[in-house]
Amino acid sequence: MKTYIRYIAAFVIGAFGLLTLYLSGSVIFDLFEMREKQGNYVLFVIWINFVCSFIYIASAYGFIKSKPWTTKILASALLMLIITFIAFIIYVNSGGIHKNDTFGALAFRSTITLLGVIAAFFTITKNNKK
C-alpha cells in the first residue's frame, strides 16, 4: 500500500512541479507574453515558486527511488513558502501592489507541499528508521 502512495505522491508532486516550472518560468522569462496576462504579480513570490518547482521535480524522483532526503527537501520548500507567505503579508500591509488570489495560491501551494512532506515522512523516512 505504501508503494502505491509513494507513486501517487511522485506523480502529483512531479506534475505540480512541472506545471509550476512552466507558469513561474513563463512569467520570469516573459514567455508567451505571460507577464501581461498575470497583471499585478509579486516577483519574489514568482521566484520562490520557480525554485520550489525544481524541488518538487527532484522530490518526485526521491519518491520513486525511496530516497531518505525527500522529506528534507520538501520540508525546506515548505519553510521557504512559509517565509514567503510572511514576507508577502508584510509586503501587502505596507501597500504593495498585488493580486488578491496570491493569498489563495500560496496557501494551496503550501498545503500541497505539506501533504508531500507528510507522505514522504510516512512512506520513506519512517520506513528507513525501522
N, C-alpha and C positions, 0 to 999 in steps of 0.2 A: 504493500500500500504506500509506504513512504517513497518508493521509487517512482510511483505514478505522480505523487505530489511534487517531487523534485523535477520531473519532466514538465509537468504543467507549469510550475513556477518558472522554469527555464524558458518555456515558450512565452509566457505572459511578460516576464521581465525583459526578455530579449526583444520581443515585438515592441514593447513600450520604449525600450532603449533606441531602437531603430527609428520609431516614429519621433521621438524626442530629438534625435540627432538630425533628422530631416527638418523638423519645424524650427528648432533653435538655430541650426546651421543656415537655414534659408533666411532668417532674419539677420543674423550676424554678417553673413556674406552677401546679403541683398539679392538672393537668388529668386527668380520669378516675381520680382517686384514685391516681395513679401513684407518689406518694411512699411510700405504704403498701406498694405492690406491690414497690418497689425495695429496701426494707429498709435496710441499713446502707450507703447510698451516701455518697460523699465529694463535698461540694458544689463544691469548687474544680475537681475533675475534670469534673463535670457542666457547669460554666460554660465551661471550655475547650472541651469538646465542642460546646457551643452556639455559641461564637464560630467554631470551625472549620467548623461547618455552613454558615455564610454564606460562608466562604472556599471551601468545596467547590462551592457553588452558583455563585459568581462564576467559579471556575476552569472549571466546565463550559461557561459562556459563552465563556471565554477559549479553551478547546479548539476549540469550534465556529467561532469567528471567527479562530482562529490568532493570538491576541494575545500579544505577547512577554512581558507581565507575568505570564502564567500560571505559569511556572516559579517566579518570585519569590514569588508569594503562596502557592503550595503549599509552597515551602521554608520560608516564615515559619510556616505551620501546622505543619509537621514540627518546626521548632525549638520552637514552643510546646508541642507534645506531648512532646518530649524533656525539656524543663524541667519539665513537669507530671509526667512519669514519675519524675524525680529527686525532686521535691517529694513525690510520693506515697510513694516508698520511705522518705524521711525521716519522713513522717507515720506510716507503718506501724511503722517502727523505734522511734518514740517512743511507741508504744502506742495509736495512733489506731484507732478502730473502722472497719472496712471490710468489703467483700465480697471474698472471695478471687478471684472472677472478674474483678475490676477490673484485675488484672495482665494477664490474657489479653486483655481488651478494649482496654487501652491499647496492648499490643503489636500487636494486629490493626489498630487504627486507625492506628498509626504505620507499619505495613507498607503498608497501602493508600495512605497519603499519600506514602510514599517511592516506591511504584510510579507514582503520579501525577506526582511530580517528575521521575522518570526518563522517563516518557512525554512530558511537556511539554518536557523538555530536547531529546530526540531528534527529536520531531516538529515543534516550533515554534522553540525558541531556536537550535538548531544550524542549521536551515534559513534562519533570518533572518540569520545571520552570513555566509552564502555570497554 
